[in-house]
Amino acid sequence: MINLTVTETKAHLLEKIRQADTAMESFVIPKNGKPTAIIMSIDEYEGWLERLRR
């Protein structure tokens, strides 16, 4: 996972969404230094959900 600032996220959101989708990269977005949100592909997200439901 790659850490991004909110400023970087705002400036490059579409690019990060594409990277998440095509390169299966994940991006963590902190708020006040604490991880708050993540950008990841829907396939990766659904995989996590499937594993959690088992």
DRENTI-321774 format. One record per residue: residue in three letters; x, z, y of N, C-alpha, C in turn; residue number from 1. Coordinates in steps of 0.02 Angstrom, whole numbers, plus 32768, in hexadecimal, padded with zeros to 4 digits. Each point is the difference from the previous one (the first is absolute). Layout:
REM residues N
r type:ALA; nX:X; nZ:Z; nY:Y; caX:X; caZ:Z; caY:Y; cX:X; cZ:Z; cY:Y; seq:NUM
...
END
This chain:
REM residues 54
r type:MET; nX:802A; nZ:8000; nY:7FC5; caX:7FD6; caZ:8000; caY:803B; cX:802D; cZ:8000; cY:803E; seq:1
r type:ILE; nX:7FE7; nZ:7FDE; nY:8032; caX:8025; caZ:7FF8; caY:803F; cX:7FDA; cZ:8026; cY:8036; seq:2
r type:ASN; nX:8023; nZ:8029; nY:8026; caX:7FE1; caZ:8024; caY:8038; cX:7FFC; cZ:7FD3; cY:803E; seq:3
r type:LEU; nX:7FC7; nZ:8002; nY:8021; caX:7FF5; caZ:7FDB; caY:803E; cX:7FE7; cZ:8030; cY:8035; seq:4
r type:THR; nX:8013; nZ:7FF5; nY:803E; caX:7FE1; caZ:8026; caY:8036; cX:7FBD; cZ:7FDF; cY:8011; seq:5
r type:VAL; nX:7FD6; nZ:8024; nY:8024; caX:7FC1; caZ:7FE3; caY:8016; cX:800D; cZ:7FC3; cY:802C; seq:6
r type:THR; nX:8032; nZ:8005; nY:802A; caX:8012; caZ:7FC8; caY:802D; cX:8014; cZ:7FC2; cY:7FD7; seq:7
r type:GLU; nX:802A; nZ:8009; nY:7FCD; caX:8013; caZ:7FC8; caY:7FD4; cX:7FC4; cZ:7FE4; cY:7FDC; seq:8
r type:THR; nX:7FD4; nZ:802C; nY:7FE9; caX:7FC4; caZ:7FE9; caY:7FDD; cX:7FD4; cZ:7FD5; cY:802D; seq:9
r type:LYS; nX:7FF5; nZ:8018; nY:803C; caX:7FD7; caZ:7FDA; caY:802F; cX:801F; cZ:7FBB; cY:800F; seq:10
r type:ALA; nX:8040; nZ:7FFF; nY:8009; caX:8022; caZ:7FC2; caY:8013; cX:8005; cZ:7FCE; cY:7FC6; seq:11
r type:HIS; nX:7FFF; nZ:8018; nY:7FC3; caX:800D; caZ:7FD4; caY:7FC6; cX:7FCC; cZ:8008; cY:7FC8; seq:12
r type:LEU; nX:7FC3; nZ:8013; nY:8011; caX:7FCE; caZ:800F; caY:7FCD; cX:7FF3; cZ:7FC6; cY:7FD1; seq:13
r type:LEU; nX:7FF3; nZ:7FC5; nY:801A; caX:7FF1; caZ:7FC7; caY:7FD5; cX:803B; cZ:7FF0; cY:7FD2; seq:14
r type:GLU; nX:803D; nZ:8004; nY:8019; caX:803B; caZ:7FF4; caY:7FD7; cX:8005; cZ:8034; cY:7FC9; seq:15
r type:LYS; nX:7FF2; nZ:8040; nY:800E; caX:8004; caZ:8035; caY:7FCD; cX:7FC9; cZ:7FF8; cY:7FCC; seq:16
r type:ILE; nX:7FC6; nZ:7FEA; nY:8015; caX:7FCA; caZ:7FF3; caY:7FD0; cX:8014; cZ:7FC8; cY:7FD1; seq:17
r type:ARG; nX:801D; nZ:7FCB; nY:801A; caX:8018; caZ:7FC9; caY:7FD6; cX:8035; cZ:8017; cY:7FCF; seq:18
r type:GLN; nX:8030; nZ:8029; nY:8018; caX:8035; caZ:8019; caY:7FD5; cX:7FE3; cZ:802C; cY:7FC9; seq:19
r type:ALA; nX:7FCF; nZ:8029; nY:8010; caX:7FE0; caZ:802A; caY:7FCE; cX:7FDE; cZ:7FD5; cY:7FCB; seq:20
r type:ASP; nX:7FE1; nZ:7FCA; nY:8015; caX:7FDC; caZ:7FD5; caY:7FD2; cX:802F; cZ:7FD5; cY:7FD6; seq:21
r type:THR; nX:8031; nZ:7FE1; nY:801E; caX:802A; caZ:7FD0; caY:7FDC; cX:803C; cZ:801F; cY:7FDE; seq:22
r type:ALA; nX:801E; nZ:8034; nY:801F; caX:803E; caZ:801D; caY:7FE5; cX:7FF3; cZ:8045; cY:7FE1; seq:23
r type:MET; nX:7FC0; nZ:8015; nY:7FFE; caX:7FEE; caZ:8042; caY:7FE4; cX:8028; cZ:8038; cY:8021; seq:24
r type:GLU; nX:800D; nZ:7FFA; nY:8041; caX:8020; caZ:8036; caY:8025; cX:7FCC; cZ:8030; cY:801A; seq:25
r type:SER; nX:8012; nZ:803F; nY:8007; caX:7FD4; caZ:8033; caY:801B; cX:8020; cZ:801D; cY:803F; seq:26
r type:PHE; nX:7FD6; nZ:800F; nY:8031; caX:8019; caZ:801A; caY:8040; cX:7FDC; cZ:8041; cY:8011; seq:27
r type:VAL; nX:8027; nZ:8034; nY:8010; caX:7FE5; caZ:8040; caY:8013; cX:8001; cZ:8005; cY:804C; seq:28
r type:ILE; nX:7FC8; nZ:8017; nY:801C; caX:7FFA; caZ:8007; caY:8048; cX:7FF7; cZ:804A; cY:8010; seq:29
r type:PRO; nX:8032; nZ:801F; nY:801F; caX:7FFB; caZ:8047; caY:8010; cX:7FDF; cZ:800C; cY:8044; seq:30
r type:LYS; nX:7FE5; nZ:803C; nY:8007; caX:7FE7; caZ:8017; caY:8040; cX:8020; cZ:8044; cY:800C; seq:31
r type:ASN; nX:8022; nZ:8007; nY:8037; caX:8026; caZ:803D; caY:8010; cX:8030; cZ:8013; cY:7FC8; seq:32
r type:GLY; nX:801F; nZ:7FCD; nY:7FE1; caX:8031; caZ:800B; caY:7FCD; cX:7FE5; cZ:800D; cY:7FBA; seq:33
r type:LYS; nX:7FBE; nZ:8003; nY:7FF9; caX:7FE1; caZ:800E; caY:7FBF; cX:7FDE; cZ:7FC0; cY:7FE6; seq:34
r type:PRO; nX:800E; nZ:7FEC; nY:7FC1; caX:7FE0; caZ:7FC4; caY:7FE4; cX:7FB4; cZ:8007; cY:8006; seq:35
r type:THR; nX:7FE0; nZ:7FCD; nY:801D; caX:7FB8; caZ:8004; caY:800D; cX:7FD9; cZ:7FC7; cY:7FE0; seq:36
r type:ALA; nX:801E; nZ:7FC5; nY:7FFE; caX:7FDD; caZ:7FC5; caY:7FE6; cX:8032; cZ:7FD4; cY:7FDC; seq:37
r type:ILE; nX:7FE5; nZ:7FD0; nY:7FDA; caX:802A; caZ:7FD2; caY:7FDB; cX:7FE1; cZ:7FBA; cY:8000; seq:38
r type:ILE; nX:802B; nZ:7FCE; nY:8001; caX:7FEB; caZ:7FBB; caY:7FF7; cX:801B; cZ:7FEB; cY:7FBC; seq:39
r type:MET; nX:7FD4; nZ:7FE9; nY:7FD5; caX:8015; caZ:7FE7; caY:7FBE; cX:7FCF; cZ:7FCA; cY:7FEA; seq:40
r type:SER; nX:8015; nZ:7FD9; nY:7FCF; caX:7FD4; caZ:7FCA; caY:7FE8; cX:7FC4; cZ:801E; cY:7FDD; seq:41
r type:ILE; nX:7FC9; nZ:7FDB; nY:7FFF; caX:7FC4; caZ:8017; caY:7FDE; cX:800D; cZ:8005; cY:7FB5; seq:42
r type:ASP; nX:8029; nZ:7FD4; nY:7FE5; caX:8010; caZ:8004; caY:7FB8; cX:8024; cZ:8041; cY:7FEF; seq:43
r type:GLU; nX:8030; nZ:8013; nY:802A; caX:8023; caZ:803F; caY:7FF4; cX:7FD1; cZ:803B; cY:8007; seq:44
r type:TYR; nX:7FD5; nZ:7FFE; nY:8032; caX:7FCF; caZ:8036; caY:800C; cX:7FD1; cZ:8007; cY:7FC4; seq:45
r type:GLU; nX:7FE6; nZ:7FC8; nY:7FE9; caX:7FD2; caZ:8002; caY:7FC7; cX:8024; cZ:8019; cY:7FC1; seq:46
r type:GLY; nX:8040; nZ:7FEE; nY:7FF9; caX:8027; caZ:801A; caY:7FC7; cX:8006; cZ:804B; cY:8002; seq:47
r type:TRP; nX:800D; nZ:801B; nY:803B; caX:8003; caZ:8049; caY:8008; cX:7FBD; cZ:8020; cY:7FEF; seq:48
r type:LEU; nX:7FCA; nZ:7FE4; nY:8019; caX:7FBE; caZ:801B; caY:7FF1; cX:7FF2; cZ:8000; cY:7FB5; seq:49
r type:GLU; nX:8011; nZ:7FCA; nY:7FE0; caX:7FF5; caZ:7FFB; caY:7FB7; cX:8027; cZ:8036; cY:7FDB; seq:50
r type:ARG; nX:803F; nZ:800A; nY:8013; caX:8029; caZ:8034; caY:7FE0; cX:7FE4; cZ:8045; cY:800C; seq:51
r type:LEU; nX:7FE7; nZ:800D; nY:803C; caX:7FE4; caZ:8042; caY:8010; cX:7FC0; cZ:800E; cY:7FDA; seq:52
r type:ARG; nX:7FDA; nZ:7FCD; nY:7FF0; caX:7FC0; caZ:8009; caY:7FDD; cX:8008; cZ:800D; cY:7FB5; seq:53
r type:ARG; nX:803B; nZ:7FF5; nY:7FE6; caX:800C; caZ:800A; caY:7FB8; cX:8005; cZ:8049; cY:7FEF; seq:54
END
